[in-house]
Amino acid sequence: MFQGHLDGHTATLQRLQECRDVLAAIAQEWVTALKSGKKVIFFGNGGSAADAQHLAAELVVRYRVNRRALPAIALTTDTSILTAHSNDYGFETVFARQVEALAQSGDVVVGISTSGTSKNVVAGLKAAREAGCVVVSFTGQNGADCAALAHHAYCVPTPVTAYAQECHLMAGHVLCEYVEAAFAVA
């Protein structure tokens, strides 16, 4: 079982070479936004919500080097907002409502959905486009609705959810490293 997972994950990682250009473009968008005083906003459901929180923390606190705090937020952390909105309006627009309240033109908004079809992630990305944000999606292999809305779509070339999630976090770490290099103090 372990070897099978490791082999599948390794095969997926080898195919990530196909994603190099899109990841470089996303990294540049993050740096441009952050150097312009804008922020990076993340959201997703379940494991993708955890990835959203993890990556926001890497930017606000640090990834590998000490540097100034960078503005990033995960829209998955405020239980009062999540539960009030879900109770009053439903879960489908829980991220769109927060994007409406918090996003500004020029911010980068990252929607994470392994299926690419999570309705609340799709709605959040639509709201980000309407707000004039740079829209990024992290998805599984076909990208689906999320990729169609994104300026930059990182679609992990695998149908296996676990492999996609693992590659989302790895790519997020590479992006954070790129950002830290851009903000390094000489």
C-alpha positions in Angstrom: 0.0 0.0 0.0 2.7 2.5 1.0 4.8 1.7 -2.1 1.8 2.1 -4.4 1.0 5.6 -3.0 4.7 6.6 -3.2 4.9 5.4 -6.8 1.7 7.2 -7.7 2.8 10.4 -6.0 6.3 10.2 -7.6 4.7 9.8 -11.1 2.6 12.9 -10.4 5.6 14.9 -9.2 7.5 14.0 -12.4 4.6 15.3 -14.5 4.7 18.6 -12.6 7.3 19.8 -15.1 4.3 20.5 -17.3 3.2 23.1 -14.7 6.5 25.0 -14.4 5.4 28.0 -16.5 2.1 28.5 -14.8 3.8 28.3 -11.4 6.4 30.9 -12.4 3.6 33.2 -13.6 1.7 32.7 -10.3 4.9 33.5 -8.3 5.4 36.7 -10.2 1.7 37.7 -9.6 2.2 37.1 -5.8 5.4 39.2 -5.8 3.9 42.0 -7.9 0.8 42.2 -5.7 2.8 42.1 -2.4 5.3 44.7 -3.5 2.4 47.0 -4.5 0.9 46.8 -1.0 -1.8 44.3 -2.0 -2.6 40.9 -0.4 -3.0 37.3 -1.3 -6.3 35.7 -0.3 -6.8 32.0 -0.1 -9.9 29.7 0.3 -11.0 26.1 -0.2 -12.9 23.3 1.5 -11.7 20.5 3.8 -8.1 19.7 3.1 -8.0 22.6 0.7 -9.1 24.9 3.5 -6.2 23.6 5.6 -3.8 24.4 2.6 -5.3 27.9 2.4 -4.6 28.5 6.1 -1.1 26.9 5.8 -0.1 29.1 2.9 -1.5 32.3 4.4 0.5 31.6 7.6 3.7 31.0 5.6 3.3 34.5 4.0 2.3 36.4 7.2 4.8 34.7 9.5 7.6 33.3 7.4 8.4 30.3 5.3 12.2 29.7 5.6 13.8 33.1 6.3 13.1 36.0 8.6 11.6 39.0 6.7 8.8 41.4 7.1 5.3 40.1 7.4 3.4 39.9 4.2 -0.4 40.5 3.9 -2.2 37.2 3.3 -5.5 35.8 4.6 -7.3 32.5 4.5 -11.1 33.0 4.3 -11.6 29.6 6.1 -10.7 30.6 9.6 -13.5 32.9 11.0 -16.1 30.5 12.4 -18.5 33.3 13.2 -18.5 34.5 9.6 -18.6 31.0 8.1 -21.5 29.9 10.3 -23.5 33.1 10.2 -23.3 33.3 6.4 -24.1 29.6 6.0 -27.1 29.9 8.3 -28.4 33.1 6.7 -27.5 32.7 3.1 -26.2 29.2 2.5 -22.7 27.8 2.1 -22.5 28.4 -1.7 -21.6 32.0 -1.4 -19.5 31.9 1.8 -16.3 32.8 0.1 -17.9 35.2 -2.4 -19.3 37.3 0.4 -15.9 37.6 2.1 -14.2 38.4 -1.2 -16.7 41.2 -1.6 -15.9 42.5 1.8 -12.1 42.1 1.8 -10.7 42.0 -1.7 -9.4 45.0 -3.6 -8.5 45.4 -7.2 -4.9 44.1 -7.6 -5.1 41.5 -4.8 -4.4 37.9 -5.8 -7.2 35.5 -4.9 -6.3 31.8 -4.8 -9.2 29.3 -4.9 -8.2 25.7 -4.1 -10.5 22.8 -5.2 -9.2 19.4 -6.2 -12.3 18.8 -8.3 -12.4 22.3 -9.7 -16.1 22.3 -9.3 -16.7 23.3 -5.6 -19.6 25.7 -5.9 -18.5 28.0 -3.1 -14.9 28.2 -4.6 -16.3 28.9 -8.0 -18.5 31.7 -6.6 -15.5 33.1 -4.7 -13.4 33.2 -7.9 -16.3 34.9 -9.8 -16.5 37.6 -7.1 -12.7 38.0 -7.2 -12.9 38.6 -11.0 -15.7 41.2 -10.5 -13.5 43.0 -7.9 -10.6 43.3 -10.3 -8.4 40.7 -8.6 -5.8 38.4 -10.1 -7.5 35.0 -10.0 -5.5 31.8 -9.4 -6.9 28.3 -9.1 -5.2 25.2 -7.7 -7.1 22.1 -8.9 -6.8 18.5 -10.0 -6.2 17.5 -13.5 -9.0 19.1 -15.6 -9.4 22.3 -13.6 -13.1 22.4 -14.6 -15.0 25.6 -13.6 -12.3 27.0 -11.4 -9.7 26.9 -14.1 -12.1 28.6 -16.5 -12.3 31.6 -14.2 -8.6 31.8 -13.4 -6.0 34.1 -15.0 -3.6 31.4 -13.9 -4.7 27.8 -13.4 -2.4 25.3 -11.7 -4.0 21.9 -12.6 -2.1 19.0 -11.0 -2.0 16.3 -13.7 -3.7 13.5 -11.7 -7.2 12.2 -11.0 -6.2 11.2 -7.5 -7.3 13.7 -4.9 -4.6 12.9 -2.4 -1.8 13.4 -5.0 -3.3 16.7 -6.1 -3.5 17.9 -2.4 0.1 17.0 -1.8 1.2 18.8 -4.9 -0.8 21.9 -4.0 1.1 22.2 -0.8 4.4 21.5 -2.4 3.8 24.1 -5.1 2.6 26.6 -2.4 5.9 26.1 -0.6 7.8 26.8 -3.8 5.8 29.9 -4.4 6.5 31.1 -0.8 10.2 30.5 -1.4 10.0 32.6 -4.6 8.3 35.4 -2.6 10.9 35.3 0.1 13.7 35.5 -2.4 12.0 38.6 -3.8 11.8 40.2 -0.4 15.2 39.1 0.8 17.3 41.8 2.5 20.8 42.0 1.0 
